[in-house]
Amino acid sequence: VDRHALLDRAAALAKKSRAAAGDPSKEGRALCVGMVGYPNVGKSSCVNVLRQSSARAHGVGARAGVSATPGKTKHLQTLIVRPGLELCDCPGLVFPALVAHGAAELVLAGVVPLARMRDPVAPTQLVVDRTPRALVDALYGTRLAARPPGRLQAAEVLDAVCEARDFACGQSNAPDRGRAGRELCRAYVDGVLLHCHAPPGGDAAAYARPSRNLLSP
């Protein structure tokens, strides 16, 4: 789907939504499509791409502000993308009660900074459940693929990474699970341990293939 087809689809959905609302005060006004989602997932960047805004553009309404740090967008910003169609760049929204795996999912979505992660076990368990063993082995030098079939527990994966990378806690020489957990979660957030979420109604197995293809010679 190219840019023009995507904008046509957005305009059609906005027009359908306006018709369903039945608000006569909106007649004659430009259609508006909002970019809504987690913080720091690229909403503002998507707006700039759809508007073909140059990184060198400056001034009010020239482009949506972007940053690698969550929370760059502080307020609603409406930008004209073409005659009769506007894009509304929104601040990031988080509804923890609607997130399936709670705080752990927010860490892996990049919403909560890794530096604020207190317990590495829950986020690491999600990474382990979603990542092929061989991919973790290839990245960290572990031997998870040689273990018996079945669900791996986060604790044993963390210990395996600690052993392979020599992550130990000071004089006690105990496995530094916190450091190993941050390493695994950072690799997941950065896409090194790649996991592709299927859209609603999509084939989860088909979307898991890209991460498995990384293991192909």
C-alpha positions in Angstrom: 0.0 0.0 0.0 1.5 3.3 -1.0 1.1 6.7 0.7 -1.8 7.8 -1.5 -3.8 4.6 -1.0 -3.3 4.8 2.7 -4.5 8.4 2.9 -7.5 7.5 0.7 -8.4 4.6 3.1 -8.0 7.0 6.1 -10.3 9.6 4.5 -12.9 7.0 3.7 -12.9 5.7 7.4 -13.1 9.3 8.7 -16.0 10.1 6.3 -17.8 6.9 7.5 -17.3 7.8 11.1 -18.6 11.4 10.6 -21.7 10.1 8.8 -22.4 7.6 11.7 -22.0 10.5 14.2 -24.7 12.5 12.4 -23.3 15.9 13.6 -24.4 18.6 11.2 -21.8 21.1 12.6 -19.1 19.0 11.0 -20.4 19.4 7.4 -18.0 21.3 5.2 -15.1 21.0 7.5 -11.9 19.0 6.7 -11.9 15.3 7.7 -9.5 14.6 10.6 -7.7 11.4 11.4 -6.1 10.9 14.8 -2.8 9.0 15.4 -3.4 7.2 18.7 -1.2 4.7 20.5 1.5 4.0 23.1 4.2 6.7 23.7 7.3 6.4 21.6 6.0 4.1 18.9 6.4 6.5 16.0 3.0 8.3 15.7 4.7 11.7 15.0 7.1 10.1 12.6 4.2 8.5 10.8 2.5 11.8 10.5 5.7 13.4 9.0 6.1 10.5 6.5 2.5 10.8 5.4 2.9 14.6 5.0 6.3 14.1 3.3 7.7 16.6 5.8 11.5 17.2 5.6 13.6 16.9 8.7 14.9 20.4 7.8 11.4 21.9 7.8 10.9 24.5 10.6 8.0 26.7 11.7 4.5 26.3 13.0 2.8 23.4 11.3 5.8 22.5 9.3 6.2 19.0 10.8 5.4 17.1 14.0 8.2 17.1 16.6 9.9 13.8 17.2 12.3 12.5 19.8 13.8 9.1 21.0 12.5 10.0 24.5 8.9 9.1 25.3 6.6 12.1 25.9 7.9 14.5 23.2 4.3 15.2 22.1 2.6 17.2 24.9 -0.6 18.3 23.2 -2.8 17.7 20.2 -1.4 19.0 17.0 -3.5 19.1 13.8 -1.6 19.2 10.5 -3.0 19.5 6.9 -1.9 16.5 4.8 -3.9 17.4 1.7 -7.0 19.5 0.9 -9.9 18.2 2.9 -7.9 15.9 5.1 -6.0 16.6 8.4 -3.9 14.4 10.6 -4.0 14.9 14.4 -0.9 14.0 16.3 -1.8 12.9 19.8 0.3 12.4 23.0 0.9 8.8 23.9 -1.9 7.0 25.7 -1.6 4.1 28.1 -4.5 2.2 29.6 -2.8 -0.4 31.9 -6.1 -2.1 32.7 -6.5 -3.0 29.1 -2.9 -4.3 28.6 -3.0 -8.1 28.6 0.3 -8.6 30.6 0.3 -5.5 32.6 3.6 -3.7 33.5 5.7 -6.4 31.8 4.1 -5.7 28.4 4.6 -1.9 28.9 8.3 -2.5 29.4 8.6 -4.5 26.2 6.5 -2.0 24.3 9.1 0.7 25.2 6.5 2.6 27.3 8.3 2.1 30.6 12.1 2.8 30.4 14.3 -0.3 31.1 16.0 1.7 33.8 12.8 1.7 35.8 12.3 -2.1 35.5 12.4 -3.5 39.0 11.7 -7.2 38.5 13.2 -8.7 35.3 11.3 -12.0 35.6 7.9 -11.1 34.2 9.1 -9.2 31.1 11.8 -11.8 30.5 9.1 -14.6 30.6 7.3 -12.8 27.8 10.5 -12.5 25.7 11.2 -16.2 26.3 7.7 -17.2 25.3 7.9 -15.2 22.1 11.4 -15.9 20.9 12.8 -19.0 19.3 15.4 -20.7 21.6 18.0 -20.8 18.8 17.8 -17.1 18.3 18.7 -16.5 22.0 21.5 -19.1 21.6 22.9 -17.3 18.5 22.9 -13.9 20.3 24.1 -14.9 23.7 26.0 -18.1 23.3 23.6 -20.1 25.5 22.5 -23.7 24.7 18.7 -23.5 25.2 17.9 -25.4 22.1 19.5 -28.5 23.6 17.2 -28.5 26.6 14.1 -30.7 26.7 11.0 -29.5 24.9 8.4 -27.5 26.8 8.0 -24.0 28.2 11.2 -22.5 29.4 11.1 -20.5 32.6 12.5 -17.0 32.8 14.7 -17.8 35.7 16.5 -20.6 33.9 17.0 -18.5 30.8 18.4 -15.6 32.9 20.8 -18.0 34.6 21.9 -19.4 31.3 22.6 -15.8 29.9 24.5 -15.0 33.1 26.6 -18.1 32.7 27.3 -17.5 29.0 28.1 -13.8 29.5 29.7 -14.1 33.0 27.2 -11.8 34.6 27.8 -12.1 38.4 26.9 -10.0 41.5 30.1 -8.7 43.1 31.7 -10.9 45.7 28.8 -13.3 46.1 29.3 -14.5 42.5 25.6 -15.1 42.2 24.0 -14.8 38.8 23.2 -11.1 38.0 19.6 -11.7 36.8 18.8 -8.0 36.7 21.6 -7.3 34.2 20.7 -10.4 32.1 17.0 -9.3 32.1 17.9 -5.8 31.0 20.0 -7.3 28.2 17.2 -9.6 27.0 14.5 -6.9 27.2 16.7 -4.3 25.5 17.3 -6.7 22.6 13.6 -7.3 22.3 12.7 -3.6 22.4 15.4 -2.8 19.8 14.2 -5.6 17.5 17.3 -7.7 17.8 15.2 -10.5 19.3 12.5 -9.9 16.7 8.9 -10.6 17.5 6.1 -9.6 15.1 2.6 -9.2 16.6 -0.2 -10.4 14.4 -3.1 -7.9 13.8 -6.5 -8.9 15.2 -7.7 -11.9 13.3 -4.3 -12.5 11.7 -2.3 -15.7 11.6 0.1 -15.6 14.6 2.3 -18.4 13.1 2.7 -16.5 9.9 3.9 -13.4 11.7 6.4 -15.4 13.7 8.2 -16.4 10.5 10.4 -13.3 10.2 12.1 -14.0 13.6 12.7 -17.6 12.6 14.0 -16.6 9.2 16.9 -14.8 11.0 18.2 -18.2 11.9 18.4 -19.3 8.2 22.0 -19.6 6.9 
